[in-house]
Amino acid sequence: MSLNSEVSMSAGSAQETWLRQDLAASTKPCTAAYWHKPLFTSGANHSPNTATRPLYQALYDYDAEVVVTGHNHHYERFAPMNPQGTLDNTNGIQSFVAGMGGVGSTASAPSSPNRWPATTTRSASSS
């Protein structure tokens, strides 16, 4: 699912309504979504965008597995969480910030809850 974090994402908005309808009709075995501004991030340059929570909630309600965002210019991953950011190993969504392109890398702030692992720095030679 490609979503837009630059337009209204509120509950009942056109985008959130479309997302719920599309998820309800889906027969796919796995659901992944991506958009620009993350709900969960440890980014020092851009704080979490809580306006994206209704999209995350819809995805959570329909058992999505993965959310990938950008905006902060670093990589981090989070353990499966519910829309409030609480660890949820049963129904949670695995979230990633994958903002490694564009402007040079930026540092992360102190680790957010459920960030996994606490240090995400990898050298180019690590595989």
VOSE-996501 format. One record per atom (N, C-alpha, C): atom name; x, z negated, y; residue in three letters. Coordinates in steps of 0.05 Angstrom, whole numbers, plus 5000, padded with zeros to 4 digits. Each point is the difference from the previous one (the first is absolute). Example, Ala and Ser with C-alpha at 12.3 -4.5 7.8 and 13.67 -1.06 7.14 Angstrom:
<midos>
<mido atomo="N" x="5264" z="4844" y="4886" residuo="Ala"/>
<mido atomo="CA" x="4982" z="5000" y="5024" residuo="Ala"/>
<mido atomo="C" x="5018" z="5000" y="5024" residuo="Ala"/>
<mido atomo="N" x="4993" z="5014" y="5021" residuo="Ser"/>
<mido atomo="CA" x="5016" z="4999" y="5024" residuo="Ser"/>
<mido atomo="C" x="4985" z="4986" y="5022" residuo="Ser"/>
</midos>
This chain:
<midos>
<mido atomo="N" x="5017" z="5000" y="4977" residuo="Met"/>
<mido atomo="CA" x="4983" z="5000" y="5023" residuo="Met"/>
<mido atomo="C" x="5018" z="5000" y="5025" residuo="Met"/>
<mido atomo="N" x="4997" z="5020" y="5016" residuo="Ser"/>
<mido atomo="CA" x="5014" z="5001" y="5026" residuo="Ser"/>
<mido atomo="C" x="4982" z="4989" y="5021" residuo="Ser"/>
<mido atomo="N" x="5008" z="4979" y="5014" residuo="Leu"/>
<mido atomo="CA" x="4983" z="4987" y="5020" residuo="Leu"/>
<mido atomo="C" x="5014" z="5000" y="5027" residuo="Leu"/>
<mido atomo="N" x="4985" z="4995" y="5021" residuo="Asn"/>
<mido atomo="CA" x="5010" z="5002" y="5027" residuo="Asn"/>
<mido atomo="C" x="4999" z="4973" y="5014" residuo="Asn"/>
<mido atomo="N" x="5023" z="4988" y="5005" residuo="Ser"/>
<mido atomo="CA" x="5000" z="4974" y="5014" residuo="Ser"/>
<mido atomo="C" x="5000" z="5003" y="5030" residuo="Ser"/>
<mido atomo="N" x="4995" z="5024" y="5010" residuo="Glu"/>
<mido atomo="CA" x="4999" z="5005" y="5029" residuo="Glu"/>
<mido atomo="C" x="4972" z="5004" y="5010" residuo="Glu"/>
<mido atomo="N" x="4980" z="4998" y="4983" residuo="Val"/>
<mido atomo="CA" x="4972" z="5001" y="5008" residuo="Val"/>
<mido atomo="C" x="4986" z="4975" y="4990" residuo="Val"/>
<mido atomo="N" x="4974" z="4997" y="5006" residuo="Ser"/>
<mido atomo="CA" x="4986" z="4976" y="4992" residuo="Ser"/>
<mido atomo="C" x="5001" z="4996" y="4970" residuo="Ser"/>
<mido atomo="N" x="5006" z="4975" y="4993" residuo="Met"/>
<mido atomo="CA" x="5001" z="4993" y="4971" residuo="Met"/>
<mido atomo="C" x="4982" z="4976" y="4995" residuo="Met"/>
<mido atomo="N" x="4983" z="4993" y="5019" residuo="Ser"/>
<mido atomo="CA" x="4983" z="4977" y="4998" residuo="Ser"/>
<mido atomo="C" x="4979" z="5004" y="4978" residuo="Ser"/>
<mido atomo="N" x="4990" z="4978" y="4990" residuo="Ala"/>
<mido atomo="CA" x="4979" z="5001" y="4980" residuo="Ala"/>
<mido atomo="C" x="4976" z="5015" y="5012" residuo="Ala"/>
<mido atomo="N" x="4991" z="5020" y="4985" residuo="Gly"/>
<mido atomo="CA" x="4978" z="5016" y="5010" residuo="Gly"/>
<mido atomo="C" x="5008" z="5025" y="5016" residuo="Gly"/>
<mido atomo="N" x="5026" z="5002" y="5006" residuo="Ser"/>
<mido atomo="CA" x="5010" z="5024" y="5015" residuo="Ser"/>
<mido atomo="C" x="4997" z="5024" y="4982" residuo="Ser"/>
<mido atomo="N" x="5001" z="5024" y="5012" residuo="Ala"/>
<mido atomo="CA" x="4998" z="5025" y="4984" residuo="Ala"/>
<mido atomo="C" x="5021" z="5001" y="4978" residuo="Ala"/>
<mido atomo="N" x="5025" z="4992" y="5006" residuo="Gln"/>
<mido atomo="CA" x="5021" z="5001" y="4980" residuo="Gln"/>
<mido atomo="C" x="4996" z="4980" y="4978" residuo="Gln"/>
<mido atomo="N" x="4993" z="4976" y="5007" residuo="Glu"/>
<mido atomo="CA" x="4996" z="4979" y="4979" residuo="Glu"/>
<mido atomo="C" x="4976" z="5007" y="4982" residuo="Glu"/>
<mido atomo="N" x="4979" z="5011" y="5012" residuo="Thr"/>
<mido atomo="CA" x="4976" z="5008" y="4985" residuo="Thr"/>
<mido atomo="C" x="5007" z="5023" y="4982" residuo="Thr"/>
<mido atomo="N" x="5015" z="5020" y="5010" residuo="Trp"/>
<mido atomo="CA" x="5008" z="5023" y="4983" residuo="Trp"/>
<mido atomo="C" x="5017" z="4990" y="4977" residuo="Trp"/>
<mido atomo="N" x="5019" z="4982" y="5006" residuo="Leu"/>
<mido atomo="CA" x="5018" z="4989" y="4979" residuo="Leu"/>
<mido atomo="C" x="4984" z="4987" y="4978" residuo="Leu"/>
<mido atomo="N" x="4981" z="4983" y="5007" residuo="Arg"/>
<mido atomo="CA" x="4984" z="4986" y="4980" residuo="Arg"/>
<mido atomo="C" x="4984" z="5020" y="4983" residuo="Arg"/>
<mido atomo="N" x="4989" z="5020" y="5013" residuo="Gln"/>
<mido atomo="CA" x="4984" z="5020" y="4985" residuo="Gln"/>
<mido atomo="C" x="5018" z="5016" y="4981" residuo="Gln"/>
<mido atomo="N" x="5023" z="5007" y="5009" residuo="Asp"/>
<mido atomo="CA" x="5019" z="5015" y="4984" residuo="Asp"/>
<mido atomo="C" x="5010" z="4984" y="4976" residuo="Asp"/>
<mido atomo="N" x="5006" z="4974" y="5005" residuo="Leu"/>
<mido atomo="CA" x="5009" z="4983" y="4979" residuo="Leu"/>
<mido atomo="C" x="4978" z="4995" y="4979" residuo="Leu"/>
<mido atomo="N" x="4975" z="4997" y="5009" residuo="Ala"/>
<mido atomo="CA" x="4978" z="4996" y="4982" residuo="Ala"/>
<mido atomo="C" x="4995" z="5024" y="4982" residuo="Ala"/>
<mido atomo="N" x="5006" z="5024" y="5010" residuo="Ala"/>
<mido atomo="CA" x="4995" z="5024" y="4985" residuo="Ala"/>
<mido atomo="C" x="5024" z="5008" y="4982" residuo="Ala"/>
<mido atomo="N" x="5022" z="4987" y="5004" residuo="Ser"/>
<mido atomo="CA" x="5025" z="5008" y="4986" residuo="Ser"/>
<mido atomo="C" x="4999" z="4992" y="4971" residuo="Ser"/>
<mido atomo="N" x="5010" z="5018" y="4983" residuo="Thr"/>
<mido atomo="CA" x="5003" z="4995" y="4972" residuo="Thr"/>
<mido atomo="C" x="5030" z="4999" y="4992" residuo="Thr"/>
<mido atomo="N" x="5017" z="5000" y="5020" residuo="Lys"/>
<mido atomo="CA" x="5029" z="5000" y="4995" residuo="Lys"/>
<mido atomo="C" x="5009" z="4973" y="4988" residuo="Lys"/>
<mido atomo="N" x="5020" z="5000" y="4983" residuo="Pro"/>
<mido atomo="CA" x="5009" z="4975" y="4987" residuo="Pro"/>
<mido atomo="C" x="5018" z="4983" y="5018" residuo="Pro"/>
<mido atomo="N" x="5010" z="5012" y="5022" residuo="Cys"/>
<mido atomo="CA" x="5018" z="4985" y="5018" residuo="Cys"/>
<mido atomo="C" x="4994" z="5009" y="5029" residuo="Cys"/>
<mido atomo="N" x="5001" z="4980" y="5018" residuo="Thr"/>
<mido atomo="CA" x="4995" z="5007" y="5028" residuo="Thr"/>
<mido atomo="C" x="5024" z="4989" y="5017" residuo="Thr"/>
<mido atomo="N" x="5011" z="5018" y="5016" residuo="Ala"/>
<mido atomo="CA" x="5021" z="4993" y="5019" residuo="Ala"/>
<mido atomo="C" x="4991" z="5010" y="5027" residuo="Ala"/>
<mido atomo="N" x="5007" z="4985" y="5021" residuo="Ala"/>
<mido atomo="CA" x="4993" z="5008" y="5027" residuo="Ala"/>
<mido atomo="C" x="5025" z="4997" y="5018" residuo="Ala"/>
<mido atomo="N" x="5000" z="5016" y="5021" residuo="Tyr"/>
<mido atomo="CA" x="5022" z="4997" y="5020" residuo="Tyr"/>
<mido atomo="C" x="4990" z="5005" y="5028" residuo="Tyr"/>
<mido atomo="N" x="5012" z="4986" y="5019" residuo="Trp"/>
<mido atomo="CA" x="4995" z="5004" y="5028" residuo="Trp"/>
<mido atomo="C" x="5024" z="4990" y="5015" residuo="Trp"/>
<mido atomo="N" x="4999" z="5001" y="5027" residuo="His"/>
<mido atomo="CA" x="5024" z="4995" y="5016" residuo="His"/>
<mido atomo="C" x="5005" z="4970" y="5004" residuo="His"/>
<mido atomo="N" x="4982" z="4985" y="5012" residuo="Lys"/>
<mido atomo="CA" x="5006" z="4973" y="5009" residuo="Lys"/>
<mido atomo="C" x="4992" z="4980" y="4978" residuo="Lys"/>
<mido atomo="N" x="5019" z="4983" y="4991" residuo="Pro"/>
<mido atomo="CA" x="4995" z="4982" y="4978" residuo="Pro"/>
<mido atomo="C" x="4984" z="4975" y="5006" residuo="Pro"/>
<mido atomo="N" x="4985" z="4992" y="4981" residuo="Leu"/>
<mido atomo="CA" x="4986" z="4974" y="5002" residuo="Leu"/>
<mido atomo="C" x="5020" z="4978" y="4994" residuo="Leu"/>
<mido atomo="N" x="5018" z="5004" y="4980" residuo="Phe"/>
<mido atomo="CA" x="5020" z="4980" y="4993" residuo="Phe"/>
<mido atomo="C" x="5028" z="5012" y="5006" residuo="Phe"/>
<mido atomo="N" x="5016" z="4985" y="5015" residuo="Thr"/>
<mido atomo="CA" x="5027" z="5008" y="5006" residuo="Thr"/>
<mido atomo="C" x="5016" z="4976" y="5011" residuo="Thr"/>
<mido atomo="N" x="5026" z="5000" y="4995" residuo="Ser"/>
<mido atomo="CA" x="5018" z="4981" y="5012" residuo="Ser"/>
<mido atomo="C" x="5015" z="5012" y="5023" residuo="Ser"/>
<mido atomo="N" x="4991" z="5023" y="5009" residuo="Gly"/>
<mido atomo="CA" x="5014" z="5015" y="5020" residuo="Gly"/>
<mido atomo="C" x="5004" z="4985" y="5026" residuo="Gly"/>
<mido atomo="N" x="5024" z="5001" y="5011" residuo="Ala"/>
<mido atomo="CA" x="5007" z="4987" y="5025" residuo="Ala"/>
<mido atomo="C" x="4990" z="5017" y="5024" residuo="Ala"/>
<mido atomo="N" x="4997" z="5026" y="4996" residuo="Asn"/>
<mido atomo="CA" x="4992" z="5017" y="5023" residuo="Asn"/>
<mido atomo="C" x="4970" z="5003" y="5003" residuo="Asn"/>
<mido atomo="N" x="4985" z="5000" y="4978" residuo="His"/>
<mido atomo="CA" x="4971" z="5004" y="5001" residuo="His"/>
<mido atomo="C" x="4987" z="4978" y="4982" residuo="His"/>
<mido atomo="N" x="4982" z="4985" y="5011" residuo="Ser"/>
<mido atomo="CA" x="4987" z="4980" y="4985" residuo="Ser"/>
<mido atomo="C" x="4978" z="5012" y="4982" residuo="Ser"/>
<mido atomo="N" x="4990" z="4984" y="4981" residuo="Pro"/>
<mido atomo="CA" x="4978" z="5010" y="4983" residuo="Pro"/>
<mido atomo="C" x="4976" z="5010" y="5017" residuo="Pro"/>
<mido atomo="N" x="4988" z="5021" y="4991" residuo="Asn"/>
<mido atomo="CA" x="4977" z="5011" y="5014" residuo="Asn"/>
<mido atomo="C" x="4975" z="4991" y="4986" residuo="Asn"/>
<mido atomo="N" x="4988" z="4978" y="5009" residuo="Thr"/>
<mido atomo="CA" x="4977" z="4989" y="4986" residuo="Thr"/>
<mido atomo="C" x="4975" z="5017" y="5002" residuo="Thr"/>
<mido atomo="N" x="5000" z="5020" y="5018" residuo="Ala"/>
<mido atomo="CA" x="4977" z="5018" y="5001" residuo="Ala"/>
<mido atomo="C" x="4997" z="5017" y="4975" residuo="Ala"/>
<mido atomo="N" x="5021" z="5002" y="4984" residuo="Thr"/>
<mido atomo="CA" x="4999" z="5015" y="4975" residuo="Thr"/>
<mido atomo="C" x="4987" z="4984" y="4977" residuo="Thr"/>
<mido atomo="N" x="4994" z="4975" y="5005" residuo="Arg"/>
<mido atomo="CA" x="4989" z="4983" y="4978" residuo="Arg"/>
<mido atomo="C" x="4975" z="5011" y="4987" residuo="Arg"/>
<mido atomo="N" x="4980" z="5012" y="5016" residuo="Pro"/>
<mido atomo="CA" x="4977" z="5011" y="4987" residuo="Pro"/>
<mido atomo="C" x="5006" z="5022" y="4980" residuo="Pro"/>
<mido atomo="N" x="5020" z="5017" y="5005" residuo="Leu"/>
<mido atomo="CA" x="5008" z="5020" y="4981" residuo="Leu"/>
<mido atomo="C" x="5012" z="4988" y="4975" residuo="Leu"/>
<mido atomo="N" x="5017" z="4980" y="5004" residuo="Tyr"/>
<mido atomo="CA" x="5012" z="4986" y="4978" residuo="Tyr"/>
<mido atomo="C" x="4978" z="4986" y="4983" residuo="Tyr"/>
<mido atomo="N" x="4980" z="4989" y="5014" residuo="Gln"/>
<mido atomo="CA" x="4978" z="4986" y="4986" residuo="Gln"/>
<mido atomo="C" x="4985" z="5020" y="4983" residuo="Gln"/>
<mido atomo="N" x="4994" z="5023" y="5011" residuo="Ala"/>
<mido atomo="CA" x="4985" z="5021" y="4984" residuo="Ala"/>
<mido atomo="C" x="5016" z="5008" y="4976" residuo="Ala"/>
<mido atomo="N" x="5026" z="5004" y="5003" residuo="Leu"/>
<mido atomo="CA" x="5017" z="5007" y="4978" residuo="Leu"/>
<mido atomo="C" x="5001" z="4978" y="4979" residuo="Leu"/>
<mido atomo="N" x="5002" z="4975" y="5009" residuo="Tyr"/>
<mido atomo="CA" x="5000" z="4977" y="4982" residuo="Tyr"/>
<mido atomo="C" x="4973" z="4998" y="4985" residuo="Tyr"/>
<mido atomo="N" x="4978" z="5004" y="5014" residuo="Asp"/>
<mido atomo="CA" x="4974" z="4999" y="4988" residuo="Asp"/>
<mido atomo="C" x="4996" z="5021" y="4978" residuo="Asp"/>
<mido atomo="N" x="5015" z="5022" y="5001" residuo="Tyr"/>
<mido atomo="CA" x="4998" z="5021" y="4980" residuo="Tyr"/>
<mido atomo="C" x="5025" z="5002" y="4983" residuo="Tyr"/>
<mido atomo="N" x="5015" z="4979" y="4998" residuo="Asp"/>
<mido atomo="CA" x="5022" z="4997" y="4981" residuo="Asp"/>
<mido atomo="C" x="5023" z="5020" y="5004" residuo="Asp"/>
<mido atomo="N" x="5007" z="5006" y="5025" residuo="Ala"/>
<mido atomo="CA" x="5023" z="5017" y="5005" residuo="Ala"/>
<mido atomo="C" x="5025" z="4985" y="4991" residuo="Ala"/>
<mido atomo="N" x="5021" z="5016" y="4994" residuo="Glu"/>
<mido atomo="CA" x="5025" z="4988" y="4990" residuo="Glu"/>
<mido atomo="C" x="5022" z="4998" y="5020" residuo="Glu"/>
<mido atomo="N" x="5002" z="5020" y="5018" residuo="Val"/>
<mido atomo="CA" x="5023" z="5002" y="5018" residuo="Val"/>
<mido atomo="C" x="4992" z="5008" y="5028" residuo="Val"/>
<mido atomo="N" x="5013" z="4988" y="5020" residuo="Val"/>
<mido atomo="CA" x="4998" z="5008" y="5028" residuo="Val"/>
<mido atomo="C" x="5028" z="5004" y="5011" residuo="Val"/>
<mido atomo="N" x="5005" z="5023" y="5012" residuo="Val"/>
<mido atomo="CA" x="5026" z="5006" y="5012" residuo="Val"/>
<mido atomo="C" x="4996" z="5005" y="5030" residuo="Val"/>
<mido atomo="N" x="5016" z="4986" y="5016" residuo="Thr"/>
<mido atomo="CA" x="4998" z="5004" y="5029" residuo="Thr"/>
<mido atomo="C" x="5028" z="5005" y="5011" residuo="Thr"/>
<mido atomo="N" x="5002" z="5003" y="5026" residuo="Gly"/>
<mido atomo="CA" x="5026" z="5005" y="5013" residuo="Gly"/>
<mido atomo="C" x="5001" z="4982" y="5025" residuo="Gly"/>
<mido atomo="N" x="5005" z="5013" y="5023" residuo="His"/>
<mido atomo="CA" x="5001" z="4989" y="5027" residuo="His"/>
<mido atomo="C" x="5025" z="4984" y="5004" residuo="His"/>
<mido atomo="N" x="5006" z="4980" y="4984" residuo="Asn"/>
<mido atomo="CA" x="5026" z="4986" y="5002" residuo="Asn"/>
<mido atomo="C" x="5021" z="5016" y="4985" residuo="Asn"/>
<mido atomo="N" x="5023" z="5003" y="5011" residuo="His"/>
<mido atomo="CA" x="5021" z="5017" y="4989" residuo="His"/>
<mido atomo="C" x="5018" z="4985" y="4980" residuo="His"/>
<mido atomo="N" x="4987" z="4992" y="4979" residuo="His"/>
<mido atomo="CA" x="5014" z="4987" y="4978" residuo="His"/>
<mido atomo="C" x="4983" z="5003" y="4975" residuo="His"/>
<mido atomo="N" x="5010" z="4990" y="4978" residuo="Tyr"/>
<mido atomo="CA" x="4985" z="4999" y="4975" residuo="Tyr"/>
<mido atomo="C" x="4995" z="4971" y="4992" residuo="Tyr"/>
<mido atomo="N" x="4976" z="4995" y="4992" residuo="Glu"/>
<mido atomo="CA" x="4994" z="4974" y="4987" residuo="Glu"/>
<mido atomo="C" x="4976" z="5004" y="4982" residuo="Glu"/>
<mido atomo="N" x="4998" z="4982" y="4980" residuo="Arg"/>
<mido atomo="CA" x="4977" z="5001" y="4982" residuo="Arg"/>
<mido atomo="C" x="4990" z="4972" y="4997" residuo="Arg"/>
<mido atomo="N" x="4974" z="4999" y="4993" residuo="Phe"/>
<mido atomo="CA" x="4987" z="4974" y="4998" residuo="Phe"/>
<mido atomo="C" x="4987" z="4998" y="4973" residuo="Phe"/>
<mido atomo="N" x="4999" z="4976" y="4989" residuo="Ala"/>
<mido atomo="CA" x="4986" z="4995" y="4975" residuo="Ala"/>
<mido atomo="C" x="4971" z="5006" y="5005" residuo="Ala"/>
<mido atomo="N" x="4985" z="5004" y="4979" residuo="Pro"/>
<mido atomo="CA" x="4971" z="5007" y="5003" residuo="Pro"/>
<mido atomo="C" x="4986" z="4978" y="5016" residuo="Pro"/>
<mido atomo="N" x="4985" z="5010" y="5020" residuo="Met"/>
<mido atomo="CA" x="4986" z="4981" y="5018" residuo="Met"/>
<mido atomo="C" x="4971" z="5008" y="5004" residuo="Met"/>
<mido atomo="N" x="4984" z="4981" y="5008" residuo="Asn"/>
<mido atomo="CA" x="4973" z="5006" y="5009" residuo="Asn"/>
<mido atomo="C" x="5001" z="5006" y="5030" residuo="Asn"/>
<mido atomo="N" x="4978" z="5008" y="5013" residuo="Pro"/>
<mido atomo="CA" x="5001" z="5007" y="5028" residuo="Pro"/>
<mido atomo="C" x="5008" z="4978" y="5019" residuo="Pro"/>
<mido atomo="N" x="4999" z="4975" y="4992" residuo="Gln"/>
<mido atomo="CA" x="5009" z="4978" y="5017" residuo="Gln"/>
<mido atomo="C" x="5030" z="4994" y="4997" residuo="Gln"/>
<mido atomo="N" x="5013" z="5014" y="4982" residuo="Gly"/>
<mido atomo="CA" x="5029" z="4997" y="4996" residuo="Gly"/>
<mido atomo="C" x="5007" z="4978" y="4980" residuo="Gly"/>
<mido atomo="N" x="4981" z="4992" y="4984" residuo="Thr"/>
<mido atomo="CA" x="5004" z="4980" y="4979" residuo="Thr"/>
<mido atomo="C" x="5008" z="5014" y="4974" residuo="Thr"/>
<mido atomo="N" x="5020" z="4990" y="4987" residuo="Leu"/>
<mido atomo="CA" x="5009" z="5011" y="4974" residuo="Leu"/>
<mido atomo="C" x="4976" z="5002" y="4981" residuo="Leu"/>
<mido atomo="N" x="4997" z="5023" y="4988" residuo="Asp"/>
<mido atomo="CA" x="4978" z="5005" y="4981" residuo="Asp"/>
<mido atomo="C" x="5010" z="5018" y="4978" residuo="Asp"/>
<mido atomo="N" x="5011" z="4987" y="4979" residuo="Asn"/>
<mido atomo="CA" x="5011" z="5016" y="4978" residuo="Asn"/>
<mido atomo="C" x="4980" z="5013" y="4982" residuo="Asn"/>
<mido atomo="N" x="4974" z="4994" y="5004" residuo="Thr"/>
<mido atomo="CA" x="4979" z="5012" y="4983" residuo="Thr"/>
<mido atomo="C" x="4988" z="5025" y="5013" residuo="Thr"/>
<mido atomo="N" x="4992" z="4998" y="5025" residuo="Asn"/>
<mido atomo="CA" x="4987" z="5022" y="5014" residuo="Asn"/>
<mido atomo="C" x="5014" z="5009" y="5025" residuo="Asn"/>
<mido atomo="N" x="5023" z="4989" y="5007" residuo="Gly"/>
<mido atomo="CA" x="5013" z="5006" y="5024" residuo="Gly"/>
<mido atomo="C" x="5012" z="5028" y="5002" residuo="Gly"/>
<mido atomo="N" x="5005" z="5009" y="5024" residuo="Ile"/>
<mido atomo="CA" x="5011" z="5027" y="5005" residuo="Ile"/>
<mido atomo="C" x="5030" z="4996" y="5006" residuo="Ile"/>
<mido atomo="N" x="5017" z="5016" y="4987" residuo="Gln"/>
<mido atomo="CA" x="5028" z="5000" y="5005" residuo="Gln"/>
<mido atomo="C" x="5005" z="5016" y="5026" residuo="Gln"/>
<mido atomo="N" x="5012" z="4988" y="5020" residuo="Ser"/>
<mido atomo="CA" x="5004" z="5012" y="5026" residuo="Ser"/>
<mido atomo="C" x="5029" z="5005" y="5006" residuo="Ser"/>
<mido atomo="N" x="5005" z="5023" y="5013" residuo="Phe"/>
<mido atomo="CA" x="5027" z="5008" y="5008" residuo="Phe"/>
<mido atomo="C" x="5001" z="5008" y="5029" residuo="Phe"/>
<mido atomo="N" x="5021" z="4994" y="5014" residuo="Val"/>
<mido atomo="CA" x="5007" z="5011" y="5025" residuo="Val"/>
<mido atomo="C" x="5023" z="5019" y="4994" residuo="Val"/>
<mido atomo="N" x="4995" z="5026" y="5005" residuo="Ala"/>
<mido atomo="CA" x="5021" z="5020" y="4994" residuo="Ala"/>
<mido atomo="C" x="5005" z="5016" y="5025" residuo="Ala"/>
<mido atomo="N" x="5011" z="4987" y="5020" residuo="Gly"/>
<mido atomo="CA" x="5004" z="5013" y="5026" residuo="Gly"/>
<mido atomo="C" x="5029" z="5007" y="5004" residuo="Gly"/>
<mido atomo="N" x="5013" z="5012" y="4980" residuo="Met"/>
<mido atomo="CA" x="5029" z="5005" y="5002" residuo="Met"/>
<mido atomo="C" x="5007" z="5025" y="5016" residuo="Met"/>
<mido atomo="N" x="4981" z="5016" y="5007" residuo="Gly"/>
<mido atomo="CA" x="5006" z="5025" y="5014" residuo="Gly"/>
<mido atomo="C" x="4999" z="4996" y="5030" residuo="Gly"/>
<mido atomo="N" x="5005" z="5022" y="5014" residuo="Gly"/>
<mido atomo="CA" x="4999" z="4999" y="5029" residuo="Gly"/>
<mido atomo="C" x="5022" z="4985" y="5013" residuo="Gly"/>
<mido atomo="N" x="4994" z="4983" y="5019" residuo="Val"/>
<mido atomo="CA" x="5019" z="4984" y="5015" residuo="Val"/>
<mido atomo="C" x="5016" z="4983" y="4980" residuo="Val"/>
<mido atomo="N" x="5024" z="4992" y="5007" residuo="Gly"/>
<mido atomo="CA" x="5017" z="4984" y="4983" residuo="Gly"/>
<mido atomo="C" x="4986" z="4975" y="4989" residuo="Gly"/>
<mido atomo="N" x="5011" z="4988" y="4980" residuo="Ser"/>
<mido atomo="CA" x="4989" z="4977" y="4987" residuo="Ser"/>
<mido atomo="C" x="4998" z="4976" y="5019" residuo="Ser"/>
<mido atomo="N" x="4979" z="4984" y="4995" residuo="Thr"/>
<mido atomo="CA" x="4997" z="4975" y="5016" residuo="Thr"/>
<mido atomo="C" x="5000" z="4977" y="4980" residuo="Thr"/>
<mido atomo="N" x="5007" z="4977" y="5011" residuo="Ala"/>
<mido atomo="CA" x="5002" z="4976" y="4983" residuo="Ala"/>
<mido atomo="C" x="4972" z="4989" y="4994" residuo="Ala"/>
<mido atomo="N" x="4998" z="4984" y="4979" residuo="Ser"/>
<mido atomo="CA" x="4976" z="4986" y="4994" residuo="Ser"/>
<mido atomo="C" x="5002" z="4972" y="5013" residuo="Ser"/>
<mido atomo="N" x="4977" z="4989" y="5006" residuo="Ala"/>
<mido atomo="CA" x="4999" z="4973" y="5009" residuo="Ala"/>
<mido atomo="C" x="5003" z="4982" y="4976" residuo="Ala"/>
<mido atomo="N" x="4999" z="4973" y="5004" residuo="Pro"/>
<mido atomo="CA" x="5000" z="4983" y="4976" residuo="Pro"/>
<mido atomo="C" x="4979" z="5008" y="4981" residuo="Pro"/>
<mido atomo="N" x="5006" z="4997" y="4975" residuo="Ser"/>
<mido atomo="CA" x="4983" z="5011" y="4979" residuo="Ser"/>
<mido atomo="C" x="4971" z="4990" y="5001" residuo="Ser"/>
<mido atomo="N" x="4981" z="5019" y="4997" residuo="Ser"/>
<mido atomo="CA" x="4972" z="4994" y="4999" residuo="Ser"/>
<mido atomo="C" x="4992" z="4989" y="4973" residuo="Ser"/>
<mido atomo="N" x="4978" z="4985" y="4998" residuo="Pro"/>
<mido atomo="CA" x="4991" z="4991" y="4974" residuo="Pro"/>
<mido atomo="C" x="4996" z="5024" y="4981" residuo="Pro"/>
<mido atomo="N" x="5007" z="4996" y="4976" residuo="Asn"/>
<mido atomo="CA" x="4996" z="5020" y="4978" residuo="Asn"/>
<mido atomo="C" x="5018" z="5024" y="5002" residuo="Asn"/>
<mido atomo="N" x="5019" z="5000" y="5019" residuo="Arg"/>
<mido atomo="CA" x="5019" z="5022" y="5001" residuo="Arg"/>
<mido atomo="C" x="5018" z="4998" y="4975" residuo="Arg"/>
<mido atomo="N" x="5005" z="5023" y="4988" residuo="Trp"/>
<mido atomo="CA" x="5013" z="4999" y="4974" residuo="Trp"/>
<mido atomo="C" x="5020" z="5023" y="4998" residuo="Trp"/>
<mido atomo="N" x="5025" z="4996" y="4994" residuo="Pro"/>
<mido atomo="CA" x="5013" z="4974" y="5001" residuo="Pro"/>
<mido atomo="C" x="5005" z="4992" y="5028" residuo="Pro"/>
<mido atomo="N" x="5010" z="4976" y="5005" residuo="Ala"/>
<mido atomo="CA" x="5004" z="4990" y="5027" residuo="Ala"/>
<mido atomo="C" x="5020" z="5018" y="5016" residuo="Ala"/>
<mido atomo="N" x="5019" z="5011" y="4986" residuo="Thr"/>
<mido atomo="CA" x="5019" z="5019" y="5013" residuo="Thr"/>
<mido atomo="C" x="4996" z="5027" y="4988" residuo="Thr"/>
<mido atomo="N" x="4996" z="5020" y="5017" residuo="Thr"/>
<mido atomo="CA" x="4994" z="5027" y="4991" residuo="Thr"/>
<mido atomo="C" x="5021" z="5020" y="5007" residuo="Thr"/>
<mido atomo="N" x="5023" z="4991" y="5009" residuo="Thr"/>
<mido atomo="CA" x="5022" z="5019" y="5007" residuo="Thr"/>
<mido atomo="C" x="5013" z="5011" y="4975" residuo="Thr"/>
<mido atomo="N" x="5002" z="5027" y="4999" residuo="Arg"/>
<mido atomo="CA" x="5014" z="5013" y="4978" residuo="Arg"/>
<mido atomo="C" x="5019" z="5020" y="5012" residuo="Arg"/>
<mido atomo="N" x="5023" z="5002" y="4988" residuo="Ser"/>
<mido atomo="CA" x="5019" z="5020" y="5009" residuo="Ser"/>
<mido atomo="C" x="4992" z="5027" y="4988" residuo="Ser"/>
<mido atomo="N" x="5009" z="5021" y="5012" residuo="Ala"/>
<mido atomo="CA" x="4994" z="5027" y="4991" residuo="Ala"/>
<mido atomo="C" x="5010" z="5005" y="4971" residuo="Ala"/>
<mido atomo="N" x="5021" z="4985" y="4992" residuo="Ser"/>
<mido atomo="CA" x="5011" z="5004" y="4973" residuo="Ser"/>
<mido atomo="C" x="4984" z="4985" y="4979" residuo="Ser"/>
<mido atomo="N" x="4983" z="4982" y="5008" residuo="Ser"/>
<mido atomo="CA" x="4984" z="4984" y="4980" residuo="Ser"/>
<mido atomo="C" x="4978" z="5017" y="4989" residuo="Ser"/>
<mido atomo="N" x="4996" z="4998" y="4974" residuo="Ser"/>
<mido atomo="CA" x="4978" z="5016" y="4988" residuo="Ser"/>
<mido atomo="C" x="4985" z="4982" y="4980" residuo="Ser"/>
</midos>
